[in-house]
Amino acid sequence: MAKTKTHRRGFFAEFKKKGLATLGRSVPYIFSRFLIIALVAGTAYLTWSDLTLRSRFESKIWAVPARIYATPTTLYAGLTMSADELEYLLKAAAYQDVHRLRRSGDYLRRGNRFEIYTRAFAYWDDSELARRISLYFSDGRLQNLTDKTGPVALLRLDPPLVGKIFPAHHEDRVPLTLEQFPELLKAGVIAVEDRRFDSHYGLDPRGIARAALVNVKAGEVIQGGSTLTQQLAKNLFLEQYRSWGRKFHEAVLALIIEARYSKAVILEAYLNEIYLGQDGGRAIHGFGLAAEFYFGRALDELELAETAMLIALVKGASYFNPRRHPARAKARRNQVLAILAERNIVALNAARRAQGAPLGLVSRMRQARSPYPAFVQLLRRQLRRDYPEEQLRSAGLRIFSTLEPLSQHYVEQGLARRLKKLESSGRGVAKNLEGAVVVSNPHSGEVVAIVGGRKPGWPGFNRALDARRPVGSLLKPVLYLTALEQGGGYHLASRLQDKPISIVGEQGKLWRPHNADRRSHGTVSLFDALVHSYNLATVRLGMAVGVTALLRRLRQLGLQRQLQPYPSLFLGAAALSPYEVSEIYQPLANSGFRVPPRTIRAVTDAHGQPLQHYALSMGQAASAESTFLLRFALQGVMREGTARAAYPRLSPLPVAGKTGTTDDLRDSWFAGFSGNRLMVVWIGRDDNRPAGLSGARGALAVWADLMPALRPRISHTPPPGPISWHWVDEQGGYRTDPDCPGAVRMPFAAAMPKYQPCAS
């Protein structure tokens, strides 16, 4: 211990004696070590920053959502359409109603006459140029279509945007190349935000000095003084909080960006990246999207005042939000216009006129949520079969869908209106009814409209796709088709026994079906059994045909769901969605040819290059002869059977269909078709309590409201070759002479009844 104390005293005495000299010799050593460490750390930091920056810039900078477009409207002289319908389509495509045409996206209406300044638009197979056209409607038709050169044979209007598939962070943008940005916008942004952009190297010393003085006085970072390059670095790579460390990193990144990339690349990235507003959960990035969001137009369609408003938002998109703070936004816009005039970017008179212009905002469009969620849900399910989710969310795909906006509008309005009317009718009808509708073209398989509930614009449970409910008599046509297809000699005049029947189930339980009217009708024809939906005759036919044969036919028609092979299936004891019912009925409406349902016509990449064209595929699910016979019977359902109440409203349309009603009136169904329109309607309650509606009182009423509005195109094709027409005795079911009492004319294929002359 004593030795230690002596040693310590010696050490301190020695240091006191030689300390200054020792320290003097150590400073260069310590400083050199510090410089080495700093150099290594700095080099590592710069290398990491450079690699991060290059990785972002030289790969895919932005996650761009996929855009979903409706079917374009094709205009031609003679088209069945009203002036009001055209105006609805123009508004759906964000055309602006104006007093004088000045730019693309404008239209002017005078009664039944229109002038339209169309937009240029690139499709997957062709493109349309912007041009001014004139149209005139009369008697529910487009009478003429002209431009400055004379009559126009055909014109496709650019389609409405019906939805987007967003990245996980829910950013949205419309990326443009530098050449696509208007010169006024580019010059204006530089003049207002960074006057020395073309001459500095990423940092503006004067701006930094001015901002530093303000920040020192405030004791915190409250002002940036940033160049466009610094703002770009902040938006692409840094968090949005303010601190001295972040400002330093921002400056370093700006210097690297300027060293690596040209001014043109930097400006293009900035104009596409800058944050310009918020739409609920969707962030509005870039001037391309901001033009759509605030003014409902493409960026190159904007006028001076509108362009100045977008430039004004750069200073603070929330603070100068023109929808929330119009006076503040207008003052900032006018300040921007003054700067543009002062720097000779625009004429002084033009700036003054623009300062007096209104803000000109369109009503807020919640594009973060599609107006057609039920349709978009189905489309996304089909897209996932061909594209990974990441590509859908970030690659900027352009998806051309089969949605027809006018058909969708009629279906939405018609369902809601009829449900309200049914609820107010009394007569045992429940409240809180819900419904679903699927409309398709049975010849092409295209789904043209789909409604998943009485509030169709609200996302949520999609009853059209996901509500599995017992379908009742909707499966009967498939059973009758199976009988007509089999070699058992069945035809429309075949005799069936509509008499009580008991069937023993697997566990010994008896099943005793009954007719809706609780009566049996004796011997009836196969035609009458289907037309009047006789349950007893149907079950007896089913037992003869076999439940296995019925299940096999359902699979051939397109049903993928596995059903249990119980005899109750003959009467529709199967829970299916309206969409699945539509799949089953599609071949019935298409001469037995099955076309898988589709919502997509084509997909292109962000540059308009076609990626995939969804061509028509077709297969034979049933013979043309048997489906012709079945269609004749389903037309009888409309004329004289369970759907006869609606027939007077639908004539002379050649309509065919079938009602469906489940136990205790819980579900009301109708599936039917005419020409190129197949429509399935379901009405019921979400809690599965009785709705108080049969198929004829509920779903049929909706179907009959909508089918004329959908204007099905009827093609009069001759019946299949083996079909022949004969007169049949209605009571006896044998072929007879046309002048015999009670004789009816029916079609037959290979099988037909024996001939018997009528009694003299």
C-alpha positions in Angstrom: 0.0 0.0 0.0 2.8 2.4 0.8 4.5 1.5 -2.4 1.3 2.4 -4.3 1.0 5.7 -2.7 4.7 6.5 -3.4 4.2 5.4 -7.0 1.1 7.6 -7.4 2.8 10.6 -5.9 5.7 10.0 -8.3 3.4 9.8 -11.3 1.5 13.0 -10.5 4.7 14.8 -9.6 6.2 13.7 -12.9 3.0 14.7 -14.9 3.1 18.1 -13.1 6.7 18.5 -14.1 6.4 17.2 -17.7 2.7 17.4 -18.4 2.6 20.4 -20.8 5.5 19.0 -22.9 3.8 15.5 -23.0 0.5 17.0 -24.0 2.1 19.1 -26.7 3.7 16.0 -28.3 0.3 14.0 -28.1 -1.9 16.6 -29.9 -0.8 15.7 -33.5 -1.2 12.0 -32.7 -4.8 12.4 -31.3 -5.8 14.8 -34.1 -4.5 12.5 -36.8 -6.4 9.6 -35.2 -9.5 11.7 -35.1 -9.1 12.7 -38.8 -8.8 9.1 -39.8 -11.8 8.0 -37.9 -13.8 11.0 -39.2 -12.6 10.2 -42.8 -13.6 6.6 -42.5 -17.0 7.4 -41.0 -17.6 10.2 -43.5 -16.7 7.9 -46.4 -19.0 5.2 -45.1 -21.8 7.7 -44.6 -21.4 9.1 -48.1 -21.1 5.7 -49.7 -24.3 4.5 -47.9 -26.1 7.7 -48.9 -25.0 7.4 -52.5 -26.0 3.7 -52.7 -29.4 4.4 -51.1 -30.1 7.2 -53.5 -29.0 5.4 -56.6 -31.0 2.4 -55.7 -34.1 4.5 -55.4 -33.5 6.6 -58.5 -32.4 3.9 -60.8 -35.0 1.3 -59.9 -38.7 2.0 -59.6 -39.0 5.4 -57.8 -42.7 5.3 -57.3 -45.3 2.8 -56.5 -48.1 3.7 -59.0 -51.6 2.2 -58.4 -53.3 0.3 -61.2 -56.1 2.3 -62.8 -59.4 0.6 -63.7 -61.4 2.0 -66.6 -65.0 1.3 -67.6 -66.0 0.2 -71.1 -65.8 3.2 -73.4 -68.9 4.5 -75.0 -68.9 4.1 -78.8 -71.0 6.8 -80.6 -72.4 6.5 -84.1 -75.5 7.8 -86.0 -78.5 5.6 -85.2 -77.3 4.6 -81.7 -80.2 4.1 -79.3 -79.5 6.6 -76.6 -81.0 9.7 -75.1 -79.4 13.1 -74.6 -79.7 12.7 -70.8 -77.9 9.3 -71.0 -75.1 10.9 -73.0 -74.8 13.7 -70.4 -74.6 11.1 -67.6 -71.8 9.3 -69.4 -69.9 12.6 -69.9 -70.1 13.5 -66.3 -69.0 10.0 -65.3 -65.9 10.6 -67.4 -65.3 13.9 -65.6 -66.3 16.1 -68.5 -67.1 19.7 -67.5 -70.4 21.5 -68.5 -69.3 24.9 -69.8 -70.8 27.9 -71.7 -68.0 27.9 -74.3 -65.7 25.1 -75.5 -62.1 26.0 -74.8 -60.2 22.8 -73.9 -60.4 19.0 -73.9 -62.8 17.7 -71.3 -65.5 20.4 -72.0 -69.0 19.9 -73.3 -71.9 22.3 -74.1 -75.5 21.2 -74.2 -78.4 23.0 -75.8 -81.5 20.7 -75.3 -80.8 17.7 -77.5 -77.7 19.2 -79.1 -74.2 18.7 -77.8 -70.8 20.1 -78.6 -68.0 18.1 -77.0 -64.2 18.7 -76.9 -63.1 15.2 -76.5 -59.9 14.0 -74.9 -57.1 12.1 -76.5 -56.9 8.6 -75.1 -54.8 5.5 -75.8 -56.6 2.1 -75.6 -55.0 -1.3 -75.8 -55.8 -1.6 -79.5 -56.0 1.9 -80.8 -56.1 5.6 -79.8 -58.4 8.6 -80.2 -57.2 12.1 -80.8 -58.8 15.1 -79.1 -61.3 16.9 -81.3 -64.4 19.0 -81.3 -67.6 17.1 -82.3 -71.3 18.0 -82.6 -74.2 15.6 -81.9 -77.9 15.8 -82.2 -80.5 13.4 -80.5 -84.1 12.8 -81.5 -86.7 10.1 -80.8 -84.3 8.3 -78.4 -81.5 8.0 -81.0 -78.3 9.8 -81.9 -79.3 11.3 -85.3 -75.9 12.7 -86.4 -72.3 13.0 -85.3 -70.0 15.5 -87.0 -66.7 17.3 -86.6 -65.2 20.1 -88.6 -64.6 17.9 -91.6 -68.1 16.4 -91.8 -69.9 13.3 -90.6 -68.1 11.0 -88.2 -68.7 7.3 -88.7 -67.6 6.1 -85.2 -66.2 7.7 -82.1 -65.0 6.2 -78.8 -65.3 8.5 -75.8 -62.6 8.1 -73.2 -63.9 5.8 -70.5 -64.6 6.8 -66.9 -62.1 5.8 -64.2 -63.9 3.4 -62.0 -61.3 2.4 -59.4 -57.7 2.0 -58.4 -55.6 -0.6 -56.7 -53.4 1.3 -54.3 -50.0 0.6 -52.7 -50.0 -0.4 -49.1 -49.0 3.1 -48.0 -52.0 4.5 -50.1 -50.0 7.0 -52.0 -51.4 8.0 -55.4 -50.0 9.8 -58.4 -50.2 10.1 -62.2 -46.5 10.0 -63.2 -45.6 12.1 -66.3 -42.4 12.6 -68.2 -40.8 16.0 -68.2 -42.0 16.7 -71.7 -45.6 16.0 -70.6 -45.5 18.7 -68.0 -46.7 22.1 -69.4 -43.9 24.7 -69.8 -45.9 27.2 -67.7 -45.9 24.8 -64.8 -42.2 24.0 -65.0 -41.2 27.6 -65.3 -43.7 28.7 -62.5 -42.5 26.1 -60.0 -38.9 27.2 -60.5 -39.7 30.9 -60.3 -41.7 30.6 -57.1 -39.8 27.8 -55.3 -36.2 27.9 -56.4 -35.1 30.8 -58.7 -31.5 29.7 -58.9 -32.4 26.0 -59.7 -30.5 26.0 -63.0 -27.3 27.4 -61.5 -26.8 26.0 -58.0 -25.4 22.6 -57.1 -28.2 21.4 -54.8 -27.8 24.0 -52.1 -28.6 27.7 -52.2 -26.2 29.6 -49.7 -28.4 32.7 -49.7 -31.5 30.8 -48.9 -29.7 28.7 -46.2 -28.4 31.9 -44.6 -31.8 33.5 -44.5 -33.4 30.4 -43.1 -30.6 29.9 -40.5 -31.1 33.4 -39.2 -34.8 32.8 -38.7 -34.2 29.4 -37.0 -31.5 30.7 -34.6 -33.9 33.5 -33.5 -36.7 31.0 -32.9 -34.4 28.4 -31.2 -35.8 25.6 -33.5 -36.0 24.7 -37.1 -39.1 26.5 -38.5 -38.0 27.6 -42.0 -36.3 25.6 -44.7 -34.9 27.8 -47.4 -34.6 24.5 -49.3 -33.9 24.1 -53.0 -36.0 21.9 -55.2 -33.3 19.3 -54.9 -33.4 19.4 -51.1 -37.2 19.1 -51.2 -36.9 16.1 -53.4 -34.4 14.5 -51.1 -36.7 15.1 -48.2 -39.8 13.7 -49.9 -38.0 10.6 -51.3 -35.7 9.6 -48.5 -36.4 11.4 -45.2 -38.9 11.6 -42.5 -41.0 14.8 -42.4 -39.9 16.0 -38.9 -37.6 19.0 -38.6 -34.2 18.8 -36.9 -30.7 20.0 -37.5 -29.5 16.4 -38.2 -32.2 15.9 -40.8 -31.4 19.2 -42.5 -27.7 18.2 -42.7 -28.6 14.8 -44.2 -31.0 16.5 -46.6 -28.2 18.8 -47.8 -25.8 15.9 -48.3 -28.4 14.0 -50.4 -29.1 17.1 -52.4 -25.4 17.4 -53.3 -25.2 13.7 -54.3 -28.4 14.1 -56.4 -26.9 17.1 -58.2 -23.6 15.2 -58.8 -25.3 12.1 -60.1 -28.3 13.4 -62.2 -29.1 16.1 -64.7 -31.4 19.1 -63.9 -34.0 17.6 -66.2 -34.1 14.3 -64.2 -34.3 16.1 -60.9 -37.1 18.4 -62.0 -39.1 15.5 -63.5 -38.8 13.6 -60.2 -39.7 16.6 -58.2 -42.9 17.4 -60.2 -44.0 13.8 -59.8 -43.2 13.4 -56.1 -44.2 16.7 -54.4 -47.0 16.3 -51.9 -50.1 18.4 -52.8 -53.0 17.2 -50.7 -54.9 14.5 -48.9 -58.1 12.6 -49.9 -59.1 10.8 -46.8 -56.4 8.1 -46.4 -55.0 8.7 -49.9 -52.0 11.0 -50.3 -52.0 13.2 -53.4 -48.5 13.2 -54.9 -47.4 15.0 -58.0 -49.0 17.7 -60.2 -50.5 15.1 -62.6 -52.8 13.7 -59.9 -53.4 17.1 -58.2 -54.9 18.4 -61.5 -57.5 15.6 -61.4 -58.1 15.8 -57.7 -58.8 19.6 -57.6 -60.1 20.4 -61.1 -61.2 17.1 -62.5 -58.9 17.6 -65.5 -55.7 16.4 -67.0 -52.7 18.6 -66.2 -52.4 19.8 -69.8 -56.1 21.0 -69.8 -55.6 23.5 -67.0 -55.8 27.2 -67.4 -53.4 29.8 -65.9 -55.4 30.4 -62.7 -55.7 26.6 -62.0 -52.0 26.0 -62.7 -51.1 28.9 -60.3 -53.3 27.3 -57.6 -51.4 24.0 -57.8 -48.0 25.9 -57.6 -49.4 27.7 -54.6 -50.0 24.4 -52.8 -46.3 23.5 -52.8 -45.7 26.0 -50.0 -48.2 24.1 -47.8 -50.8 21.8 -49.1 -52.8 21.6 -45.8 -52.4 25.3 -44.9 -53.5 26.5 -48.4 -56.1 23.7 -49.0 -58.5 25.5 -51.3 -61.5 23.4 -50.2 -61.0 24.1 -46.5 -59.5 27.6 -46.7 -60.6 29.1 -50.0 -59.8 32.7 -49.1 -56.3 31.8 -47.9 -55.7 29.7 -51.0 -56.9 32.4 -53.3 -54.6 34.9 -51.7 -51.6 32.6 -52.1 -52.7 31.8 -55.7 -52.8 35.5 -56.6 -49.4 36.0 -55.0 -48.1 33.2 -57.3 -49.6 34.9 -60.3 -48.0 38.2 -59.3 -44.6 36.4 -59.1 -45.1 34.9 -62.6 -45.9 38.3 -64.0 -43.0 40.0 -62.3 -40.6 37.4 -63.7 -42.1 37.7 -67.2 -43.4 34.1 -67.3 -46.9 35.3 -68.1 -48.2 38.7 -69.3 -49.3 41.2 -66.7 -52.9 41.4 -68.1 -53.2 37.6 -68.2 -52.1 37.4 -64.6 -54.6 40.1 -63.5 -57.5 38.3 -65.3 -56.5 35.1 -63.6 -56.4 36.8 -60.2 -60.1 37.6 -60.7 -61.1 34.1 -61.6 -62.9 31.8 -59.1 -61.0 28.8 -57.7 -63.0 26.5 -60.1 -62.7 23.4 -57.9 -64.7 20.3 -58.7 -66.7 18.7 -55.9 -64.5 16.4 -53.9 -64.2 13.0 -55.5 -63.3 10.3 -53.1 -61.2 8.4 -55.7 -59.6 6.4 -52.9 -62.9 4.5 -52.8 -64.3 3.2 -56.0 -68.0 4.2 -56.8 -68.5 0.6 -57.8 -66.9 -1.5 -55.0 -68.9 -4.7 -55.8 -67.6 -4.8 -59.4 -64.0 -3.9 -58.4 -64.0 -6.7 -55.8 -64.9 -9.2 -58.6 -62.4 -7.8 -61.0 -59.6 -8.0 -58.4 -60.4 -11.6 -57.8 -60.0 -12.3 -61.5 -56.8 -10.2 -61.8 -55.1 -12.1 -59.0 -55.1 -15.2 -61.2 -52.7 -13.5 -63.7 -50.8 -10.8 -61.7 -49.1 -10.7 -58.3 -50.5 -8.3 -55.8 -47.3 -6.2 -55.8 -47.6 -5.6 -59.5 -51.2 -4.6 -59.2 -50.4 -2.1 -56.5 -47.3 -0.5 -57.8 -46.7 -1.0 -61.5 -49.2 1.5 -62.9 -51.1 -1.0 -64.9 -54.1 0.2 -66.9 -57.0 -2.2 -66.7 -59.8 -2.0 -69.2 -62.9 -3.5 -67.7 -66.3 -4.7 -68.9 -68.3 -2.4 -66.6 -71.0 -0.4 -68.5 -71.6 2.8 -66.4 -75.1 3.4 -67.8 -76.2 -0.1 -67.1 -74.6 0.0 -63.6 -76.5 3.3 -62.9 -79.8 1.9 -63.9 -79.3 -1.2 -61.8 -78.2 0.7 -58.7 -81.1 3.1 -58.9 -83.7 0.5 -59.9 -82.9 -1.9 -57.0 -82.9 0.9 -54.4 -86.2 2.3 -55.7 -88.0 -1.0 -55.8 -86.8 -2.1 -52.4 -88.2 1.1 -50.9 -91.4 0.6 -52.7 -91.8 -3.0 -51.5 -91.1 -2.0 -47.9 -93.8 0.6 -48.0 -96.4 -1.6 -49.6 -97.3 -3.5 -46.4 -98.9 -6.8 -47.2 -96.5 -8.7 -44.9 -93.3 -7.4 -46.5 -90.5 -7.1 -44.0 -88.4 -3.9 -43.4 -84.6 -3.7 -43.8 -84.6 -5.6 -47.1 -81.4 -6.1 -49.0 -80.7 -7.1 -52.5 -78.1 -8.0 -55.1 -78.0 -7.9 -58.9 -75.6 -9.4 -61.5 -76.0 -8.3 -65.1 -73.9 -10.0 -67.8 -73.7 -10.5 -71.6 -74.3 -14.3 -72.0 -72.7 -14.4 -75.4 -69.4 -12.8 -74.4 -69.4 -13.7 -70.6 -68.8 -10.0 -69.8 -70.1 -8.8 -66.5 -71.5 -5.3 -67.3 -73.1 -4.4 -63.9 -73.1 -5.8 -60.4 -74.7 -4.4 -57.2 -73.9 -6.0 -53.8 -76.5 -4.1 -51.7 -79.0 -1.3 -51.6 -76.2 1.2 -50.9 -74.0 0.2 -53.8 -71.4 2.9 -53.4 -70.4 1.8 -49.9 -67.8 -1.0 -49.6 -68.5 -3.9 -47.3 -70.3 -7.2 -47.6 -70.8 -8.0 -51.3 -74.0 -10.0 -51.4 -73.7 -10.5 -55.2 -70.5 -12.5 -54.7 -70.5 -13.7 -51.1 -74.2 -14.1 -49.9 -74.9 -17.8 -50.2 -78.7 -18.3 -50.0 -81.0 -21.2 -50.9 -82.0 -20.7 -54.5 -85.3 -22.6 -54.5 -86.8 -23.2 -58.0 -83.9 -21.6 -59.8 -82.3 -25.0 -60.2 -85.4 -26.6 -61.8 -84.4 -25.5 -65.3 -81.1 -27.4 -64.9 -83.0 -30.6 -64.0 -85.4 -30.2 -66.9 -82.4 -29.6 -69.2 -80.8 -32.7 -67.9 -83.9 -34.7 -68.7 -84.1 -33.3 -72.2 -80.4 -34.1 -72.8 -80.7 -37.7 -71.6 -81.7 -40.5 -73.9 -84.9 -41.3 -72.0 -87.1 -39.8 -74.7 -88.1 -36.7 -72.7 -89.6 -33.8 -74.6 -91.8 -30.8 -73.7 -95.0 -32.8 -74.1 -93.8 -35.7 -71.9 -96.4 -36.7 -69.3 -95.4 -36.3 -65.6 -97.3 -37.2 -62.5 -97.8 -34.3 -60.2 -98.9 -36.4 -57.2 -97.7 -36.8 -53.6 -94.4 -38.6 -53.1 -92.5 -39.7 -50.1 -88.7 -40.3 -50.2 -86.7 -42.1 -47.4 -83.5 -40.4 -46.6 -80.2 -41.9 -45.6 -81.1 -41.9 -41.9 -84.6 -43.3 -42.5 -86.2 -39.8 -42.3 -89.2 -39.3 -44.7 -89.2 -36.3 -47.0 -92.6 -35.3 -48.3 -92.4 -32.3 -50.6 -95.5 -30.4 -51.6 -96.6 -27.8 -54.1 -96.7 -24.1 -53.3 -100.6 -24.2 -53.5 -100.7 -27.4 -51.4 -102.5 -29.2 -54.2 -101.5 -31.9 -56.7 -102.4 -31.5 -60.3 -102.5 -35.0 -61.6 -101.0 -35.7 -65.0 -99.3 -32.7 -66.5 -96.8 -32.1 -69.4 -93.2 -31.5 -68.8 -93.7 -28.0 -70.2 -96.5 -27.2 -67.7 -94.6 -28.6 -64.8 -91.7 -26.2 -65.4 -93.9 -23.2 -66.4 -96.0 -23.5 -63.2 -93.2 -24.7 -61.0 -94.9 -27.9 -59.8 -92.7 -29.4 -57.1 -94.2 -32.9 -57.0 -93.8 -33.4 -60.8 -90.3 -32.0 -60.5 -89.3 -34.4 -57.8 -90.7 -37.4 -59.7 -88.8 -36.2 -62.8 -85.6 -35.8 -60.6 -85.9 -39.3 -59.2 -86.1 -40.7 -62.8 -83.2 -38.6 -64.0 -81.0 -39.0 -60.9 -79.4 -36.6 -58.6 -75.9 -37.6 -59.8 -76.9 -36.6 -63.4 -78.1 -33.2 -62.1 -74.8 -32.6 -60.2 -72.8 -33.5 -63.3 -74.9 -31.1 -65.4 -74.4 -28.3 -62.9 -70.6 -28.8 -63.1 -70.8 -28.7 -66.9 -72.7 -25.4 -66.8 -69.9 -23.9 -64.7 -70.8 -24.4 -61.0 -67.6 -25.1 -59.0 -69.1 -25.4 -55.5 -69.6 -28.9 -54.2 -73.2 -29.8 -53.4 -74.6 -32.7 -51.5 -76.4 -35.4 -53.6 -79.7 -35.2 -51.8 -83.1 -35.4 -53.5 -84.0 -32.0 -52.0 -81.6 -30.6 -54.6 -84.3 -31.0 -57.2 -86.2 -28.2 -55.5 -83.2 -26.0 -55.0 -82.0 -26.9 -51.6 -78.6 -25.5 -52.4 -77.1 -22.2 -51.1 -75.5 -20.2 -53.9 -74.6 -16.6 -54.5 -76.2 -14.5 -57.2 -73.0 -14.6 -59.1 -72.9 -18.4 -59.1 -76.5 -18.5 -60.3 -75.5 -16.2 -63.2 -72.7 -18.6 -64.1 -75.2 -21.5 -64.3 -77.7 -19.6 -66.4 -75.2 -18.2 -68.9 -75.1 -21.4 -71.1 -78.9 -21.6 -70.9 -79.0 -18.1 -72.5 -76.3 -18.9 -75.1 -77.5 -22.0 -76.9 -75.6 -24.3 -74.6 -72.2 -22.7 -75.0 -70.4 -21.9 -71.8 -68.3 -18.7 -71.7 -66.5 -18.1 -68.4 -67.5 -14.8 -66.8 -65.0 -12.0 -67.1 -64.6 -8.4 -66.0 -61.5 -7.6 -68.0 -61.0 -6.9 -71.6 -57.3 -6.0 -71.7 -54.4 -4.8 -69.5 -51.6 -2.5 -70.5 -48.5 -1.4 -68.7 -47.9 2.2 -67.5 -46.7 3.1 -71.0 -49.7 1.7 -72.8 -48.1 -1.4 -74.1 -50.5 -4.4 -74.1 -49.7 -7.0 -71.5 -52.7 -9.3 -71.9 -55.8 -9.4 -73.9 -58.6 -11.4 -72.4 -59.9 -13.2 -75.5 -63.2 -15.0 -75.6 -63.1 -18.7 -74.6 -66.0 -21.0 -75.2 -67.0 -24.6 -74.6 -70.2 -26.7 -75.2 -72.0 -27.3 -71.9 -75.3 -28.5 -73.4 -76.7 -29.1 -76.8 -78.2 -26.3 -78.8 -81.4 -28.3 -79.4 -82.1 -29.0 -75.7 -81.3 -25.4 -74.6 -83.7 -24.2 -77.4 -86.4 -26.3 -75.9 -85.7 -25.2 -72.4 -85.7 -21.5 -73.5 -89.1 -22.0 -75.1 -90.4 -23.4 -71.7 -88.8 -20.5 -69.8 -90.5 -18.1 -72.2 -93.7 -19.9 -71.2 -92.9 -19.1 -67.5 -93.0 -15.4 -68.5 -96.2 -15.6 -70.7 -98.4 -17.9 -68.6 -96.5 -19.2 -65.6 -95.1 -17.9 -62.3 -93.7 -14.7 -63.9 -96.8 -13.8 -65.9 -97.6 -10.7 -63.8 -94.6 -8.9 -65.3 -95.1 -10.1 -68.9 -97.3 -7.2 -70.1 -94.6 -4.7 -69.1 -91.9 -6.6 -71.0 -93.7 -7.5 -74.2 -92.6 -7.5 -77.1 -89.1 -8.4 -75.6 -88.5 -12.2 -76.0 -87.9 -12.7 -72.3 -87.2 -16.0 -70.5 -86.6 -16.7 -66.9 -87.5 -18.5 -63.7 -88.7 -17.4 -60.3 -87.3 -18.8 -57.0 -88.8 -18.7 -53.6 -87.5 -20.4 -50.4 -89.2 -21.7 -47.3 -91.1 -19.1 -45.2 -90.6 -16.5 -48.0 -87.0 -15.9 -46.8 -85.5 -15.5 -50.2 -86.9 -14.0 -53.4 -85.1 -14.8 -56.6 -85.4 -14.3 -60.3 -83.0 -15.3 -63.1 -83.8 -14.4 -66.7 -82.4 -13.3 -70.0 -83.3 -11.6 -73.3 -80.9 -11.1 -76.2 -77.5 -10.0 -74.9 -78.6 -9.4 -71.3 -78.7 -12.0 -68.5 -79.8 -10.7 -65.1 -80.0 -12.4 -61.7 -81.8 -10.7 -58.8 -81.9 -11.7 -55.1 -83.9 -10.0 -52.3 -83.9 -11.0 -48.7 -82.7 -10.0 -45.3 -79.2 -10.3 -43.9 -80.5 -11.9 -40.7 -82.2 -14.7 -42.7 -85.6 -13.8 -41.3 -88.6 -14.0 -43.6 -88.7 -11.2 -46.2 -92.4 -11.8 -46.9 -91.8 -11.9 -50.7 -92.1 -14.7 -53.2 -89.9 -14.6 -56.3 -92.7 -13.2 -58.3 -93.6 -10.4 -55.9 -90.0 -9.3 -55.1 -87.1 -10.2 -57.4 -89.2 -10.4 -60.5 -90.5 -6.8 -59.9 -86.9 -5.6 -59.9 -86.0 -7.6 -63.0 -89.0 -6.3 -64.9 -88.1 -2.7 -63.9 -84.6 -3.0 -65.2 -84.6 -5.2 -68.3 -86.3 -2.6 -70.6 -83.8 0.1 -69.4 -80.9 -2.2 -70.2 -82.1 -2.3 -73.9 -81.1 -5.9 -74.7 -80.0 -6.4 -78.3 -82.1 -9.2 -79.9 -80.5 -11.2 -82.7 -83.0 -13.4 -84.5 -81.1 -16.5 -85.2 -82.9 -19.6 -86.7 -83.5 -22.5 -84.4 -81.0 -25.4 -84.5 -81.4 -27.7 -87.5 -83.0 -30.7 -85.7 -85.8 -28.6 -84.2 -89.2 -29.1 -85.8 -92.6 -27.6 -84.8 -95.7 -29.6 -84.2 -99.2 -29.2 -82.8 -99.8 -31.1 -79.6 -103.1 -31.9 -77.7 -102.7 -30.0 -74.5 -104.5 -32.6 -72.4 -103.3 -35.9 -74.0 -99.8 -34.8 -74.9 -99.9 -36.4 -78.4 -99.2 -34.8 -81.8 -102.3 -33.7 -83.5 -103.7 -31.4 -86.2 -103.6 -27.6 -85.8 -107.4 -27.2 -86.1 -108.0 -29.6 -83.2 -109.6 -28.1 -80.0 -106.9 -27.4 -77.3 -104.0 -27.9 -79.8 -100.8 -25.9 -78.9 -97.7 -25.5 -81.1 -94.4 -26.8 -79.6 -90.8 -27.3 -80.7 -89.3 -30.8 -80.7 -85.9 -32.3 -81.3 -85.2 -36.0 -81.8 -87.8 -37.2 -79.3 -91.5 -36.4 -79.8 -94.9 -37.9 -79.0 -96.9 -40.1 -81.3 -99.3 -38.6 -83.7 -103.1 -39.0 -83.1 -105.8 -37.2 -85.1 -108.4 -35.3 -83.1 -111.7 -37.0 -82.7 -114.3 -36.1 -85.3 
